[in-house]
Amino acid sequence: MQGEFSVCQFFLDDSYEYVRRFVTSEEAIAAFKHYSTSVGARIGTTKRVILTDGGDSINLEWCFGRGITYPPQEKTA
């Protein structure tokens, strides 16, 4: 059985790499967590990680220096 989620990481030179394609939501979340906390993410060579669904809509986005940018996080008072 094939899943519908994919995870992609983007680099400083605007190149990108799909690190998971058409996997389950559980596998996609695990990969997203891994790549958004990797050495590259911590030092800035990985500048963005996204998790998309089968319709190519972004479900999660992480950006270097900003953290999770989508979905927007509620601000607490």
C-alpha positions in Angstrom: 0.0 0.0 0.0 1.3 3.4 -1.0 0.9 6.5 1.1 0.1 10.0 -0.1 2.6 12.2 1.8 6.0 13.5 0.7 8.9 15.3 2.4 11.3 17.7 0.7 14.3 19.6 1.9 15.7 22.8 0.3 19.3 24.0 0.4 21.1 27.3 0.3 21.6 27.1 -3.5 17.8 26.7 -4.0 18.3 23.0 -5.0 16.0 20.5 -3.3 15.7 16.8 -2.5 12.7 14.7 -1.9 13.7 12.6 1.1 10.4 10.6 1.2 7.8 10.2 -1.6 4.3 8.7 -1.3 4.6 7.4 2.3 2.2 7.2 5.2 1.5 10.2 7.4 3.4 8.5 10.3 6.5 8.0 8.1 6.3 11.5 6.7 6.0 13.1 10.2 9.0 11.1 11.4 11.1 12.2 8.3 9.9 15.9 8.7 11.1 15.9 12.4 14.4 14.3 11.4 15.2 16.7 8.6 14.0 19.8 10.4 16.4 19.0 13.3 19.3 17.5 11.4 22.8 18.9 11.5 22.1 20.7 8.2 19.0 22.3 9.7 20.9 23.4 12.8 23.8 25.0 10.8 21.7 26.5 8.0 22.7 24.4 5.0 19.1 23.1 5.0 17.0 26.2 4.8 13.5 24.7 4.4 11.6 21.4 4.9 8.1 20.8 3.8 5.6 17.9 4.1 3.0 17.8 1.3 0.0 15.6 0.7 -1.2 13.8 -2.4 -2.7 17.1 -3.8 0.7 18.8 -3.4 -0.6 21.0 -0.7 1.9 22.0 2.1 0.8 20.5 5.4 3.9 21.4 7.4 6.7 23.8 6.7 9.9 24.5 8.7 12.4 27.3 7.8 15.9 27.9 9.2 15.9 30.6 11.8 12.2 30.7 12.1 11.1 27.1 13.0 7.6 25.8 12.0 6.1 28.5 9.8 3.0 26.5 8.5 0.5 26.0 9.8 0.8 29.3 11.7 1.3 28.8 15.4 -1.1 30.6 17.8 0.6 33.2 19.8 0.0 33.1 23.6 -0.5 36.3 25.5 
